[in-house]
């Protein structure tokens, strides 16, 4: 079976990293085409042995990209085309049909309650999405929450399959030596209490509330932010204005160093109010961290006992500061890592790959029977 994955871009991001992790576990011949931005994840995929092509699309209305993509699909003689992210889903479904591929799967990674991929939902975006969705075979939602949002948006329920995002739980296991080494490298004192956040530095992630909360906390509390994005300069100015620029550590883009960076933390906080899954929260749980979050569909879809050290909090600076104080007091009373909760194992990437493989094989058999 030959599967082509079409994605909008391959810069550092959750969907992009998820695709790379997934391809390591899918037992099919996979190739990737990125419409734009063949960034660091493209290099990483090639290092994994996955062929990556760059379509060179110049913008949302670059219709000339459509026949180029169709030709690429036709030449590859792919059995299934699997699209990821809004623009790739729209163009990829049309191109696959033009190329004669009958089975198209689309994963919806980033449909929030009021935004899609960080952009406000609009009538036009919804209409275009639904028009092309009917050209596909199935739409994959990364959580039950996203499945409900797709249904509310107008996608027919029988066309939706839930295949949750996955993590490499074993690769995220806590390591004391890695913790000490990461803290030395980052210049973080061994006895500091480190609050961590992971994600793109964009307004929707609301890392400004974390910076504001640190300003209300004792001087031994540090904030470790893992990620890059256009909001970084504004966050740096906020940290300086709040008098905590020496207590905020900027780790840069999410890379293979993430397990060590999670080891360096004592508490993980996700202040984003609108998420499609909450992958960083699940990764933090796999690292044995207590977690405080504003929104996380991955946990909302599970019984509370599957993640006993994860708690929902309010989204204001005062709410976050209070949550950190409470967690810090609990840490002082009971230091050390917590056992990895069932939620982290439930979202193992191997399980997600098996679910997706089952969908591929079902579609492939249908094609063979015709």
C-alpha positions as CSV (number, residue, x, y, z in Angstrom):
1,X,0.0,0.0,0.0
2,X,1.3,3.4,-1.0
3,X,0.2,6.5,1.0
4,X,1.0,10.1,0.2
5,X,0.7,12.6,3.1
6,X,-0.1,16.1,2.0
7,X,0.5,18.8,4.6
8,X,0.4,22.6,4.5
9,X,3.9,23.1,5.9
10,X,6.7,21.4,7.7
11,X,7.9,24.0,10.2
12,X,8.0,23.3,13.9
13,X,4.4,22.6,15.1
14,X,2.2,20.0,16.7
15,X,0.6,18.6,13.6
16,X,4.0,18.5,11.8
17,X,5.7,16.7,14.7
18,X,2.8,14.3,15.0
19,X,3.0,13.4,11.4
20,X,6.7,12.5,11.8
21,X,6.1,10.4,14.9
22,X,3.2,8.6,13.2
23,X,5.1,7.7,10.1
24,X,7.6,5.8,12.2
25,X,4.9,3.4,13.2
26,X,2.8,3.1,10.0
27,X,3.4,-0.3,8.2
28,X,2.9,1.2,4.7
29,X,5.1,2.9,2.1
30,X,4.8,6.6,3.0
31,X,5.8,9.8,1.2
32,X,5.2,13.4,2.1
33,X,4.5,16.6,0.1
34,X,4.5,19.9,1.8
35,X,2.6,22.8,0.1
36,X,4.9,25.5,1.6
37,X,7.7,25.9,4.1
38,X,9.9,22.8,4.0
39,X,11.3,23.6,7.4
40,X,13.0,21.6,10.1
41,X,10.5,18.8,10.2
42,X,11.1,18.2,6.4
43,X,14.8,17.7,7.2
44,X,13.9,15.3,10.1
45,X,11.6,13.3,7.9
46,X,14.3,12.9,5.2
47,X,16.7,11.8,7.9
48,X,14.1,9.1,8.9
49,X,14.2,7.9,5.3
50,X,10.8,9.4,4.2
51,X,10.7,11.0,0.8
52,X,9.6,14.7,1.0
53,X,8.7,16.9,-1.9
54,X,8.1,20.7,-1.8
55,X,5.2,22.0,-4.0
56,X,6.3,25.6,-3.7
57,X,2.8,27.0,-3.3
58,X,2.9,30.8,-3.1
59,X,-0.3,31.5,-1.1
60,X,-3.9,30.4,-0.4
61,X,-5.1,31.3,-3.9
62,X,-2.2,29.8,-5.9
63,X,-4.5,27.7,-8.1
64,X,-1.5,26.7,-10.3
65,X,-0.4,24.4,-7.4
66,X,-3.5,22.2,-8.0
67,X,-2.4,20.6,-11.3
68,X,1.2,20.3,-10.0
69,X,-0.1,18.4,-7.0
70,X,-2.3,16.2,-9.1
71,X,0.6,15.3,-11.4
72,X,2.8,14.4,-8.4
73,X,0.0,12.2,-7.0
74,X,-0.5,10.5,-10.4
75,X,3.2,9.8,-10.9
76,X,3.5,8.2,-7.5
77,X,0.6,5.8,-8.2
78,X,-0.6,6.2,-4.6
79,X,-3.4,4.1,-3.2
80,X,-4.4,6.6,-0.6
81,X,-3.9,10.4,-0.1
82,X,-3.9,11.6,3.5
83,X,-4.1,15.3,4.1
84,X,-3.2,17.4,7.1
85,X,-4.2,21.0,8.0
86,X,-6.8,23.2,6.4
87,X,-5.1,24.3,3.1
88,X,-3.7,20.9,2.4
89,X,-7.1,19.3,3.0
90,X,-8.8,21.7,0.6
91,X,-6.2,21.4,-2.2
92,X,-5.2,17.8,-1.5
93,X,-8.8,16.4,-1.8
94,X,-9.3,18.1,-5.1
95,X,-5.9,17.1,-6.5
96,X,-6.4,13.5,-5.4
97,X,-9.6,13.3,-7.3
98,X,-8.1,14.9,-10.4
99,X,-5.3,12.3,-10.2
100,X,-7.8,9.4,-10.0
101,X,-7.2,8.5,-6.4
102,X,-10.5,7.4,-5.0
103,X,-9.6,7.2,-1.3
104,X,-8.7,10.4,0.5
105,X,-8.3,10.6,4.3
106,X,-8.1,14.0,6.0
107,X,-7.0,14.6,9.6
108,X,-8.4,17.6,11.4
109,X,-5.6,18.6,13.8
110,X,-6.5,22.1,14.9
111,X,-10.2,22.8,14.9
112,X,-10.9,24.8,18.1
113,X,-14.2,26.1,19.5
114,X,-13.7,29.5,17.8
115,X,-10.7,29.1,15.5
116,X,-9.0,26.7,13.0
117,X,-5.2,26.7,13.0
118,X,-5.2,29.9,15.0
119,X,-7.4,31.8,12.6
120,X,-11.0,32.8,13.4
121,X,-13.7,30.6,12.0
122,X,-15.6,32.2,9.1
123,X,-18.6,31.3,6.9
124,X,-16.3,31.2,3.8
125,X,-13.8,28.9,5.5
126,X,-16.5,26.6,6.6
127,X,-18.2,26.5,3.2
128,X,-14.9,25.7,1.4
129,X,-14.0,23.0,3.9
130,X,-17.4,21.3,3.7
131,X,-17.5,21.5,-0.2
132,X,-14.1,19.7,-0.4
133,X,-14.8,17.3,2.5
134,X,-17.4,15.6,0.4
135,X,-14.7,14.6,-2.0
136,X,-12.9,12.6,0.6
137,X,-13.5,9.2,2.0
138,X,-13.2,9.9,5.8
139,X,-12.3,12.7,8.1
140,X,-10.1,11.9,11.1
141,X,-10.6,13.8,14.3
142,X,-7.8,13.9,16.8
143,X,-10.2,13.8,19.8
144,X,-13.9,13.2,20.5
145,X,-14.2,17.0,21.1
146,X,-13.0,17.7,17.6
147,X,-15.4,15.1,16.3
148,X,-18.3,16.9,17.9
149,X,-17.0,20.2,16.5
150,X,-16.9,18.7,13.0
151,X,-20.4,17.4,13.3
152,X,-21.6,20.8,14.5
153,X,-19.8,22.4,11.6
154,X,-21.7,20.2,9.1
155,X,-19.6,17.1,8.5
156,X,-21.8,14.0,8.5
157,X,-21.1,11.9,11.6
158,X,-20.7,8.6,9.6
159,X,-17.8,10.1,7.7
160,X,-15.8,10.9,10.9
161,X,-13.3,8.6,12.6
162,X,-11.6,9.4,15.9
163,X,-7.9,8.6,15.9
164,X,-6.3,10.4,18.8
165,X,-2.9,12.1,18.7
166,X,-0.2,9.9,20.1
167,X,3.0,10.2,22.1
168,X,6.1,8.1,22.6
169,X,5.6,7.6,26.3
170,X,8.7,5.5,26.9
171,X,10.8,8.2,25.2
172,X,9.5,10.9,27.6
173,X,10.2,9.0,30.8
174,X,11.8,11.1,33.6
175,X,15.6,10.9,34.0
176,X,17.3,12.6,36.9
177,X,20.7,12.8,35.1
178,X,19.0,14.5,32.1
179,X,17.2,16.9,34.5
180,X,20.5,18.0,36.1
181,X,22.2,18.3,32.7
182,X,19.4,20.3,31.2
183,X,19.3,22.7,34.2
184,X,23.0,23.3,34.0
185,X,22.8,24.0,30.2
186,X,19.9,26.4,30.7
187,X,21.5,28.2,33.7
188,X,18.7,27.2,36.0
189,X,19.6,26.6,39.7
190,X,19.3,23.1,40.9
191,X,17.0,24.1,43.8
192,X,14.7,26.4,41.7
193,X,11.0,25.6,41.2
194,X,10.5,25.4,37.5
195,X,7.1,26.0,35.8
196,X,7.1,24.9,32.2
197,X,5.1,25.7,29.1
198,X,5.4,24.2,25.6
199,X,4.0,25.4,22.3
200,X,4.3,28.0,19.5
201,X,4.7,31.5,20.8
202,X,1.5,32.9,19.4
203,X,-1.2,34.9,21.1
204,X,-3.7,32.0,21.2
205,X,-1.4,30.0,23.5
206,X,-1.7,32.8,26.1
207,X,1.8,32.4,27.5
208,X,1.5,36.0,28.6
209,X,-0.5,34.8,31.6
210,X,2.4,32.5,32.6
211,X,4.8,35.5,32.5
212,X,2.4,37.6,34.5
213,X,1.9,34.8,37.1
214,X,5.7,34.4,37.6
215,X,5.8,38.1,38.5
216,X,3.4,37.3,41.4
217,X,5.4,34.4,42.7
218,X,8.6,34.1,44.9
219,X,12.0,34.7,43.4
220,X,13.0,31.1,43.3
221,X,10.2,30.3,40.8
222,X,11.4,30.1,37.2
223,X,9.5,29.9,33.9
224,X,10.8,27.6,31.2
225,X,9.1,28.3,27.8
226,X,9.8,25.7,25.0
227,X,8.8,27.0,21.6
228,X,9.3,29.8,19.1
229,X,6.9,32.1,17.2
230,X,6.0,35.6,16.3
231,X,4.9,36.5,19.9
232,X,8.3,36.0,21.4
233,X,9.4,39.6,21.3
234,X,6.2,40.8,22.9
235,X,6.6,38.2,25.6
236,X,10.2,39.3,26.2
237,X,9.1,42.9,26.6
238,X,6.4,41.8,29.0
239,X,8.9,39.9,31.1
240,X,11.2,42.9,31.2
241,X,8.4,45.3,32.1
242,X,7.2,42.8,34.9
243,X,10.7,42.6,36.3
244,X,11.1,38.9,35.7
245,X,13.2,38.8,32.5
246,X,16.0,37.1,34.6
247,X,13.5,34.4,35.7
248,X,12.2,33.4,32.3
249,X,14.2,30.9,30.3
250,X,13.7,30.7,26.5
251,X,14.5,27.2,25.3
252,X,13.7,27.8,21.6
253,X,11.8,25.6,19.2
254,X,10.5,22.2,20.2
255,X,13.1,19.7,19.1
256,X,14.4,16.2,20.1
257,X,15.6,17.9,23.3
258,X,12.0,18.0,24.6
259,X,12.3,15.0,27.0
260,X,15.2,16.6,28.7
261,X,13.5,19.9,29.0
262,X,10.4,18.3,30.5
263,X,12.8,16.6,33.0
264,X,14.0,20.1,34.0
265,X,10.5,21.2,35.0
266,X,8.6,20.7,38.3
267,X,5.1,21.7,37.1
268,X,3.6,22.0,33.6
269,X,1.0,24.6,32.9
270,X,-1.1,24.9,29.7
271,X,-2.8,28.4,29.7
272,X,-4.4,28.0,26.2
273,X,-8.2,28.4,26.4
274,X,-8.9,26.7,23.0
275,X,-7.3,23.4,22.1
276,X,-8.1,20.5,19.7
277,X,-6.3,17.9,21.7
278,X,-3.7,19.2,24.1
279,X,-0.7,17.1,23.1
280,X,1.8,19.0,25.3
281,X,-0.3,18.2,28.3
282,X,-0.2,14.5,27.6
283,X,3.6,14.6,27.0
284,X,4.1,16.3,30.3
285,X,2.0,13.6,32.1
286,X,4.2,10.9,30.4
287,X,7.2,12.7,32.0
288,X,5.7,12.3,35.4
289,X,4.8,16.0,35.8
290,X,1.8,17.4,37.6
291,X,-0.2,19.4,35.2
292,X,-2.5,22.4,35.4
293,X,-4.5,23.3,32.2
294,X,-7.2,25.7,31.1
295,X,-8.4,23.5,28.1
296,X,-7.4,19.9,27.1
297,X,-9.9,17.8,25.1
298,X,-7.5,14.8,25.5
299,X,-8.2,14.7,29.2
300,X,-11.8,16.0,29.0
301,X,-12.6,12.8,27.0
302,X,-11.3,10.5,29.8
303,X,-12.4,9.7,33.4
304,X,-10.6,11.9,35.9
305,X,-8.8,9.0,37.6
306,X,-6.8,8.4,34.4
307,X,-4.8,11.6,35.1
308,X,-5.0,12.3,38.8
309,X,-2.2,14.9,38.8
310,X,-3.9,17.0,36.1
311,X,-6.3,19.7,37.1
312,X,-8.3,22.3,35.2
313,X,-7.8,25.9,36.3
314,X,-9.1,29.3,35.4
315,X,-7.3,31.3,32.7
316,X,-6.4,34.6,34.5
317,X,-3.0,35.6,35.8
318,X,-4.4,35.3,39.3
319,X,-5.8,31.8,38.6
320,X,-2.4,30.6,37.2
321,X,-0.4,32.1,40.1
322,X,-2.7,30.5,42.7
323,X,-2.4,27.1,40.9
324,X,1.4,27.3,40.9
325,X,1.4,28.2,44.7
326,X,-0.8,25.2,45.4
327,X,1.4,22.8,43.3
328,X,4.6,24.2,44.8
329,X,3.3,23.6,48.3
330,X,2.4,20.0,47.4
331,X,5.8,19.5,45.8
332,X,7.5,20.7,49.0
333,X,5.4,18.2,51.0
334,X,6.0,15.4,48.6
335,X,9.0,16.0,46.3
336,X,9.9,13.8,43.3
337,X,8.2,12.6,40.2
338,X,4.7,11.1,40.1
339,X,3.9,7.7,38.5
340,X,3.0,7.9,34.8
341,X,-0.8,8.0,34.7
342,X,-3.0,5.7,32.6
343,X,-3.8,8.7,30.3
344,X,-0.3,8.8,28.9
345,X,-0.4,5.1,28.0
346,X,-3.8,5.4,26.5
347,X,-2.5,7.9,24.0
348,X,0.5,5.8,22.9
349,X,1.5,6.5,19.3
350,X,1.5,2.8,18.4
351,X,-2.2,2.5,19.2
352,X,-3.0,5.5,17.1
353,X,-1.0,4.0,14.2
354,X,-2.9,0.7,14.5
355,X,-6.2,2.6,14.3
356,X,-5.1,4.5,11.2
357,X,-3.7,1.4,9.6
358,X,-7.1,-0.3,10.1
359,X,-8.8,2.6,8.3
360,X,-6.3,2.4,5.4
361,X,-6.8,-1.3,5.0
362,X,-10.5,-1.0,5.0
363,X,-10.3,1.6,2.2
364,X,-7.7,-0.4,0.3
365,X,-9.9,-3.5,0.4
366,X,-12.9,-1.6,-0.9
367,X,-10.8,-0.4,-3.8
368,X,-9.5,-3.9,-4.5
369,X,-13.1,-5.3,-4.5
370,X,-14.3,-3.0,-7.2
